[in-house]
Amino acid sequence: MGLIPQVKCGRCDRTYSGLRSRCPYCGAHRHKRGKRTTDGDNATWKLIIGVLLIVILIAAVIVILVTSSNEKRTEGETGQQSQSVNNANEGSQTGQGSQSGQGDQTGEGEQTGQGDQTGEGEQTGQGGQTGGQSTEPSVPATVIASSVSAKSLYVNPVKDFTVKIGETQPVTAVITPSNVTSIPVWTSDSAAISVIPADETGMKVNVTGMSIGVANITVSVDGLEYTFVVRCN
């Protein structure tokens, strides 16, 4: 059985190939196409089926080639994207490293700001970046004035005076220099006269007569003392 049709001999009734012009068995001439055998009748269908199989095979090969080409193209694009991401990461890391390298310079003073910047003054803050030279204005140091001691002390009024019971006389301490920071202390050696400070500075007091008697009122500051006499009658 094959694609070449078979014919029957009209004399001996045997089959032979349709390519022959005579019967190989009896030598009779084949008239026209002779008698085709039953197998020969199916040759056309066999030919059609064979062609279809070839077409299907060719289509399958084309599909496989196209699919393989698309996969290679996708893999190439993915590789390019991965390489681009890696290059970007390497570039950002290199940039950070160069910034850190610029910040290895140490200046003269330490200042606190908003980014860990090291320049002429080391600045520590929230940003964590290291810069070169600091551009922030320097803050002047706060100078704490030392205490000033009193050089002289007296009171106003400067003379002894007399008050009545229940009467109040204001008295002010006069200290030089005027910028003394110490607070004067007032004392009375008798309950007949009371001394009550009139303000927080201690420079002014109210001297009040409480009962008949005499009292020595003393004001002292920085080792200096001044005493005056107050009488109550």
Phi, psi and omega in degrees: 000138181190192181280343179277125183292152177251141179237159176255141178285136181285345181262305185262356176062029176258158181261146176209175184293142180289353178281342181275147177264344177235156176285125182289349184265314183243353177079009181287144176291145176274126179275120184051244180259358180068192178267121177281143178279171180300324177294326179294328179294333181269359184297322181298315179295322178297320178297316180296316180297319179298317178298317179299317179298319179296317180298317179297318179298316179298317180298319179297319178297319180296317180298318180297317180296317180296316180298317179297320179296318179296319179297318179296321179295318179296317178298322179295316179296319178298318179297320178295318178298316179298319180294322178296318179296317179297319179296320179296317180297317179297322179295316179295320178295322178295321178296318179296320180297321180291323177297317179297322180295323178293333183274008180277010180270135182248131181260201187268327186236157178255124180233152181252125180224212183255011176205136184297078184252135178244113179225231175292335171230136180286122183243130181242128180207214188265340190282326180077018178261149180248120183252186179269263182262140180286134178255001181285141180295142180287145180265124181295143180291142179279126181260121180268119182292135177285155181295144180254127181273150179287140179259327179214157185210132170204179184234162176235118006289151187275346182256163175297149180217171184236139176234159175265167179297127181086353180273142181243136178236119177287140179229138182240134176277135178247114185238139172237141358289169187285345182264026177294133182265348181287151180261125180295150178245129182249136177222152176233134182270008180216143178286353180291334181235128176253148179236119182236123178300141182263344178211176184286340182283343182075006181281335181239141176223160174250117179265120186237135175282126182255323180201168181295131180161183181233140180224142171266116180262126182239132172244135182226146176200132178051040177086353178266144178227147175221128183239136175223165187250137177234131178250145177236126179222000000 
